[in-house]
Amino acid sequence: MTFRLPLLAATALLLTAAAPDPAPPRAPLRLVETISPQGLQEVSPGAIISTAVIYKPDSVILAGDIVLDYKGEQRTFARGTVIQAGGPTGVAGVPDAIFCEPVHEASIGKVLTGQLAFGVVGALRPTHLNTRYCLFDADKDSKFDHAFLVGAKGEGRAPFAIPPVEYGTIEGRRLADDSVARLRYVGPAGTPDMIAFDLEAFAIGKLRDVPNARTFISVTKLPAYAIIGVAVVTVLTYDPTTRVATIRMDHDLAPGQIVLPELARAY
């Protein structure tokens, strides 16, 4: 006997299965102490209200081999391998300090399997096509003792224990003298009762894209504040005629808040 899915249900299944893999987390850039004006600032559109120097991510060097084979994803990290700090993952039970391999792109065979039958077979796979392992030290004894697989599906995302392997920390280096993150006052944006602030990153000679760079604050009721990364900006007054705002930096830009994918892998 042959069973047929209703047309709408079958179409929905195919569309869901063929959806692209989610982007893996990026390694953060570390910021040293900011160079921000203190106290109240009267700012016009275009004014820079906070600046911080950009560093490369912190890294670790392995003092022993790590062999992983989880959900069919086999990887060996040899003694002496350098692994960079990773960014937020959204995985429960994972500390902030994690270290991740570069994105492991799927082989041609896996790509073909994932695309078979418009992605239905791929939807049954335990992982997405692109994956990477991340390591962390749960008891902070300078030995990696847990790992998890970014790109695993469902319960496969949970961390798992590994044989402890010692590591050494390599502190991130400054990228260049002119590599800075900046918080800029934009002025009115969006709707008449909103003003905006942009987070920028100038590194290795060019302005870089920053995810979710623009933040809006309503000026209908002041004072009002916004959290930008971990920076906190409070708007005390705003003149819609001159577009001048009186602001206060209640918390400056801080280490580990800027994510620039291209610089996490280079320089």
C-alpha positions as CSV (number, residue, x, y, z in Angstrom):
1,M,0.0,0.0,0.0
2,T,1.3,3.5,-0.9
3,F,0.8,6.4,1.4
4,R,0.9,10.0,0.1
5,L,1.4,13.1,2.1
6,P,-1.1,15.9,1.4
7,L,0.5,18.3,-1.1
8,L,0.7,21.3,1.3
9,A,2.3,19.1,4.1
10,A,4.8,17.6,1.6
11,T,5.7,21.1,0.3
12,A,6.2,22.4,3.8
13,L,8.4,19.5,4.7
14,L,10.6,20.0,1.6
15,L,10.9,23.8,2.3
16,T,11.9,23.2,5.9
17,A,14.4,20.5,5.0
18,A,16.0,22.6,2.3
19,A,16.6,25.6,4.6
20,P,20.2,26.8,4.8
21,D,22.4,25.9,7.7
22,P,22.6,28.5,10.5
23,A,25.8,30.5,10.6
24,P,28.2,29.2,13.2
25,P,29.3,31.5,16.0
26,R,32.2,33.9,15.3
27,A,35.3,34.5,17.4
28,P,35.2,37.8,19.3
29,L,37.8,40.6,19.1
30,R,39.1,41.6,22.5
31,L,39.1,45.3,23.4
32,V,41.4,47.0,25.9
33,E,40.3,49.9,28.1
34,T,38.4,52.5,26.1
35,I,39.4,56.1,25.4
36,S,36.0,57.7,26.1
37,P,35.1,61.2,27.3
38,Q,34.0,61.3,30.9
39,G,30.9,63.0,32.3
40,L,28.2,64.7,30.2
41,Q,28.7,65.2,26.5
42,E,26.8,67.6,24.2
43,V,27.0,65.9,20.8
44,S,25.9,66.7,17.3
45,P,25.2,64.1,14.6
46,G,28.5,62.4,13.5
47,A,30.2,62.8,16.9
48,I,32.3,59.9,18.2
49,I,31.3,59.3,21.9
50,S,33.5,56.3,22.7
51,T,36.6,54.6,21.2
52,A,38.5,51.4,22.0
53,V,41.6,49.6,20.7
54,I,40.9,46.3,18.9
55,Y,43.0,43.2,19.7
56,K,43.1,39.8,18.0
57,P,41.2,37.1,19.9
58,D,42.9,35.2,22.8
59,S,44.1,31.7,21.8
60,V,45.3,28.5,23.4
61,I,48.0,26.0,22.4
62,L,47.4,22.4,23.1
63,A,49.9,20.4,25.2
64,G,48.5,17.1,24.1
65,D,46.4,15.5,21.3
66,I,42.6,15.6,21.3
67,V,40.7,13.1,19.2
68,L,37.0,13.8,18.7
69,D,34.3,11.7,16.9
70,Y,30.8,12.9,17.7
71,K,27.8,12.5,15.4
72,G,30.1,11.3,12.7
73,E,32.3,14.4,12.8
74,Q,35.8,13.1,13.2
75,R,38.6,15.5,14.1
76,T,42.1,15.3,15.5
77,F,43.8,18.3,17.2
78,A,47.5,17.5,17.5
79,R,49.8,18.7,20.3
80,G,50.9,22.3,19.5
81,T,47.6,23.2,17.7
82,V,46.6,26.8,18.3
83,I,42.8,27.4,18.7
84,Q,41.2,30.8,18.9
85,A,38.6,32.1,21.4
86,G,35.0,31.5,20.3
87,G,32.0,33.8,20.5
88,P,28.5,33.3,22.1
89,T,26.8,30.0,21.1
90,G,23.5,30.0,22.9
91,V,24.2,26.4,24.1
92,A,23.1,25.8,27.7
93,G,25.7,24.9,30.2
94,V,28.6,26.4,28.3
95,P,30.8,29.1,29.9
96,D,31.9,32.3,28.3
97,A,35.5,31.1,27.8
98,I,35.4,28.7,24.9
99,F,37.9,28.0,22.1
100,C,36.8,26.8,18.7
101,E,38.3,25.4,15.6
102,P,37.7,27.2,12.2
103,V,34.4,26.2,10.5
104,H,34.7,22.7,9.1
105,E,32.9,22.8,5.7
106,A,31.1,19.8,4.5
107,S,32.7,17.4,1.9
108,I,31.2,17.1,-1.5
109,G,29.7,13.8,-0.5
110,K,27.9,15.4,2.4
111,V,26.7,18.3,0.4
112,L,25.2,16.0,-2.2
113,T,23.6,13.9,0.5
114,G,22.2,17.0,2.2
115,Q,20.7,18.1,-1.1
116,L,19.2,14.7,-2.0
117,A,15.4,14.8,-2.5
118,F,15.3,18.5,-2.0
119,G,16.9,18.3,1.4
120,V,14.6,15.7,3.0
121,V,17.5,13.3,3.6
122,G,19.7,16.2,4.8
123,A,17.0,17.1,7.4
124,L,17.4,13.6,8.9
125,R,21.1,14.1,9.4
126,P,22.3,14.6,13.1
127,T,24.3,17.7,12.1
128,H,24.1,20.6,9.7
129,L,26.5,20.6,6.7
130,N,29.0,23.0,8.3
131,T,30.2,22.3,11.8
132,R,33.0,23.1,14.2
133,Y,34.1,21.8,17.6
134,C,34.5,24.1,20.6
135,L,36.4,23.2,23.8
136,F,36.1,24.5,27.3
137,D,37.6,24.0,30.8
138,A,34.7,23.4,33.2
139,D,36.7,23.3,36.4
140,K,39.3,26.0,35.4
141,D,42.4,23.8,36.0
142,S,44.1,24.6,32.7
143,K,42.9,21.4,31.1
144,F,40.1,21.1,28.5
145,D,37.6,18.6,29.8
146,H,34.5,19.3,27.7
147,A,33.6,19.8,24.1
148,F,30.5,20.5,22.0
149,L,29.7,20.5,18.3
150,V,28.4,23.7,16.8
151,G,26.1,22.6,14.0
152,A,24.7,19.5,15.8
153,K,20.9,19.3,15.9
154,G,18.6,18.9,18.9
155,E,20.1,17.2,22.0
156,G,23.3,16.7,20.1
157,R,24.2,20.3,20.8
158,A,24.8,19.5,24.5
159,P,28.4,19.5,25.8
160,F,30.1,16.2,26.5
161,A,33.1,15.2,28.6
162,I,36.5,14.5,27.0
163,P,39.7,13.1,28.4
164,P,41.5,16.2,30.0
165,V,44.2,17.8,27.9
166,E,46.4,20.6,29.2
167,Y,46.6,23.9,27.3
168,G,48.5,27.1,27.5
169,T,47.0,30.6,27.0
170,I,48.2,33.0,24.3
171,E,47.0,36.6,25.0
172,G,45.6,38.4,22.0
173,R,47.9,40.9,20.2
174,R,47.0,44.4,19.1
175,L,46.1,44.4,15.4
176,A,47.6,47.8,14.4
177,D,47.9,51.3,15.9
178,D,44.9,52.5,13.9
179,S,42.6,49.5,14.6
180,V,39.8,50.9,16.8
181,A,36.1,50.4,17.6
182,R,34.0,53.5,17.7
183,L,30.6,54.4,19.0
184,R,29.1,57.3,16.9
185,Y,26.0,59.5,17.5
186,V,23.9,59.4,14.3
187,G,21.1,61.8,15.3
188,P,17.5,61.4,14.2
189,A,16.8,58.0,12.5
190,G,14.0,55.6,11.9
191,T,11.0,57.6,13.2
192,P,10.7,61.3,14.3
193,D,10.9,60.3,18.0
194,M,14.0,58.2,17.6
195,I,17.7,58.9,17.6
196,A,20.4,56.3,16.7
197,F,24.0,55.3,17.6
198,D,26.3,53.3,15.3
199,L,29.0,50.9,16.4
200,E,31.9,51.0,13.9
201,A,35.2,49.1,13.6
202,F,38.2,50.4,11.7
203,A,40.8,47.7,11.4
204,I,43.8,47.0,9.2
205,G,43.3,50.0,7.1
206,K,39.6,49.8,6.3
207,L,36.1,50.2,7.9
208,R,34.7,46.8,8.7
209,D,31.1,45.6,8.9
210,V,29.7,45.1,12.4
211,P,26.6,42.9,12.9
212,N,23.7,44.8,14.4
213,A,25.7,48.0,14.2
214,R,22.8,50.5,14.7
215,T,20.9,51.0,18.0
216,F,17.9,53.3,18.4
217,I,16.7,55.2,21.5
218,S,13.3,56.8,21.8
219,V,13.4,60.5,22.9
220,T,9.7,60.8,23.7
221,K,10.5,60.4,27.5
222,L,13.9,61.4,28.8
223,P,16.2,60.4,30.3
224,A,16.4,57.1,28.4
225,Y,19.2,54.7,27.8
226,A,20.4,51.9,25.5
227,I,22.8,49.0,26.0
228,I,25.1,48.6,23.0
229,G,27.2,45.5,23.6
230,V,28.0,46.1,27.2
231,A,28.3,49.9,26.7
232,V,25.5,51.9,28.3
233,V,24.5,55.2,26.8
234,T,22.0,57.5,28.6
235,V,20.3,60.3,26.7
236,L,19.5,63.2,29.1
237,T,18.2,65.9,26.6
238,Y,17.5,66.1,22.9
239,D,16.8,69.2,20.8
240,P,14.9,68.2,17.6
241,T,15.7,71.6,16.0
242,T,19.5,71.5,16.4
243,R,19.6,67.6,16.7
244,V,22.0,68.1,19.6
245,A,21.8,65.6,22.4
246,T,23.2,65.6,25.9
247,I,24.5,62.1,26.7
248,R,26.4,60.3,29.4
249,M,28.5,57.1,29.0
250,D,27.4,55.0,32.0
251,H,29.5,52.0,30.8
252,D,32.2,52.0,28.2
253,L,32.9,49.5,25.4
254,A,34.4,46.4,27.0
255,P,36.6,43.4,26.0
256,G,35.1,40.7,23.9
257,Q,32.0,42.6,22.5
258,I,32.9,43.3,18.9
259,V,32.5,40.4,16.4
260,L,34.3,40.8,13.1
261,P,34.3,37.5,11.2
262,E,37.0,38.3,8.7
263,L,39.4,39.4,11.4
264,A,38.8,36.3,13.6
265,R,40.5,34.2,10.9
266,A,43.2,36.5,9.7
267,Y,46.1,38.9,10.5
